[in-house]
Amino acid sequence: MIRQLLYALLMTGGAAMAQADDLPDTALKQPEAQAWSFSGVSGTYDKAQLQRGFQVYKDVCAACHGLKFVAFRDLRKIGYTPEQIKAIAAEYEVEGEPDGEGEVHKRPARPGDYFPAPYANDEAAAFANNGSVPADLSLMARAREAGADYIHALLTGYKPPPAGMEIGENNWYNPYFAFGEAIAMAEPLADRMVDYGDGSPQTVEQYARDVSAFLTWTADPHMERRKKTGLRVMVFLLLFAGLAYCTKRQIWADKTGQEPK
Ligand code: HEC
């Protein structure tokens, strides 16, 4: 038991260190911390925001980036109805099951399917993007230390390069990019690009904020349950510590009334 605990501790510590070491953080600027509804020990997701973020993903990012660990039916957890989910899935095509002759044909996706990748393979993805592969975004918020802050900073951080700096062809200056100042993704967002039905501002800033929140959810869909359990465990431990203290006082209480010698 103790050995297992120690092992688990070592592994989590090691994993955190390995993650910090893996990333050659050559970004010129650190992302600014934003206020998120999901920050802090009791933070929760804002479903309306997640739905807007999904809309941005679907209308803009999905052209180049996959979301392979998310199934259409998972969208129920951010407030879509089964009918809406059926309709969303039907907009995508996935590989079907083999027919009697073993041929595989494409068919419209169903709620149980996962979001299909926009390209058949990495070679096709690289070919379409001047040699760079747009990564799957399911876990992106966890793969970068600053998570949602990073994605938000990256999407809003495009600027003309400083005087004298040469940026290669098909690359764009972005001081927040974790792998250097030039990124092979053109600025993906523009004002009024996505139609929000709820009156939220249709600006790059708002789109970036919403899609970053959505990608935090895809990377950590059980966050709310985990935080709730964590809080309950802390309350239990506090009560338990109090109880243990009272018990200790009672067991060791001096019941003879004599002065200790
Ligand atoms: C036209 C294709 C295209 C679109 C549309 C697009 N991207 Fe990208 N994206 C790329 C490419 C290519 C890269 C790889 C860039 C590189 O390695 O230099 C990339 C990289 C990224 C990265 C990774 C940065 C890193 O640290 O590795 C994130 C995050 C990202 N995109 C988010 C988004 C989001 C969110 C959207 C939608 C708002 C979006 N992208 C739309 C092509 C695209």
Boltz pocket constraint, residues with backbone or C-beta under 6 A from the ligand:
constraints:
  - pocket:
      binder: B
      contacts: [[A, 56], [A, 57], [A, 60], [A, 61], [A, 62], [A, 63], [A, 64], [A, 65], [A, 129], [A, 132], [A, 133], [A, 134], [A, 135], [A, 140], [A, 144], [A, 151], [A, 154], [A, 155], [A, 177], [A, 178], [A, 179], [A, 182], [A, 183], [A, 184], [A, 185], [A, 186], [A, 188], [A, 189], [A, 211]]
      max_distance: 6.0
